[in-house]
C-alpha cells in the first residue's frame, strides 16, 4: 500500500474537526459502491486521514469508550462485506444501536430493486426485508470482546420508513423475548427460514455467525466513530465510519 507522505504531513496541521469533516465529505454517496471499489478507495484515498485521526483518539482506554458508544449510530460508509450479503440495502435506513445491557445490533432495511428505475415500479409492491445482527459486548483484557448471539429478520412495508426509533423498539423487543436469561441461546437455522433467503445466503450468515469478531475504535468521540473490525483472523480488516443519531 502506498501512502502519500506529503499529504500525511500536511494533515498534522489540520484540526481534528476538519479531518472528520473531510472524511465525511469524501465518503458521501460512496457507500453504494461495490466492496472492491470501496476497498480501493480506502487504500488510495482514505488511509492518511484514518492514520492521522487514529493518532488523536481522545478515548484510547476501552472502559472509557463504553458510556460514549451507547445510543443509535448511522454507519455512513463501511467495507464490511457481511452487510451486503443481501442486495438492496438502504443506507439511510441502517443503524448501529448499543444498549447499556451489553447488547448491540446492526439493523438495516433491504429493498431489492430500488436502485433500478426499471425494476423499481415492479418491486414497489414487494415487502421490504429488515435484518438484525445482534451481538453482546464487554471488555476483557482491556479489549472489546464481541460475541454473536442472533440474526433476526422481518418483513415490512417498503413505503414506510424504518426509523431509528422503530429499529430500536424492534431491538428491545427481541432482547426481551429471545434473551430473558443472560445465557439464552438462539437456534439460528430456525430464525433464518424466510422464503426470501436462499440456502446459499443462509450458509454465509451461518459462517459469519460462528466467528468471533474483533472490534477496535481507531477513533471515538461523542458524535463520530472510526471502527476497525475483523470477522476472522485470515480476513482483511474492515473499516466503518459512523455518526451519532442520538
Phi, psi and omega in degrees: 000129180259123180250134179287101183298319181300315180298319181297317179296321179300323183293341178299334182270352180279147171279163187297319180298322180295321179294315179300314180295324179294318178299314180298321178296318184293326185266356181302125179081359185262356181288346179273354180289165179293157180301319180300316180293323180292320178297317179297319180296319176300312185294324186264338186236320192269337186310310182300323180290319178296317181297315181294318181294323181295333178285349183248015182303115183285347183229070180289337179281124184300319181300327179286340181281334187302309180292333181286325187284343182298140179123198183249130180238150176253117175285109184283323184203141182204149173252020176287117182292334185301323189291342181246025173301319175266131181285158172090022181295135178264106185300323182284356176237041178239138187218149166245124185234125178249125174257159183277006177265009179092004177253145168218160187221142166259118184236135179212149173261137178241133179226079182306135180098349184289340182284338186255128178297328181290314184277341185301322182296321180281324184284342185299337181272351181274153179288154171280164183236114180260132184235133177235125173252113186255141181221160172254147180228151176197179177247126176226129179053041177062030175225157173293132174247118184244136179226125175289133181235343180181151173233126186230156182215158178205154175262142181218167178282116184292346177281345179253126185293138171278095181284166177296325178296317179293320178296317180294322178295318177299314179303311181299318180296318180296317180300315182293323184274325185263337185231057179293336177245148183305325185256021180299142181246154181244137172275098186299319182297324178292323183286340186248049183247020175293147182292339182289343186254116181283165186299323180297319178293319179300320180298322178295319178295318181298319180296315179296322183296326184280347179280160174252103185292155174245134183228138178215131175272107174293329176206138175209130168225193187294338187235354188215133177230136172241111191247133172253129182222162181208124184283327178206160189301322184278352181276146176293150177296149175245158182229140179226135174253124182228144176238151184288135171270310170193000000 
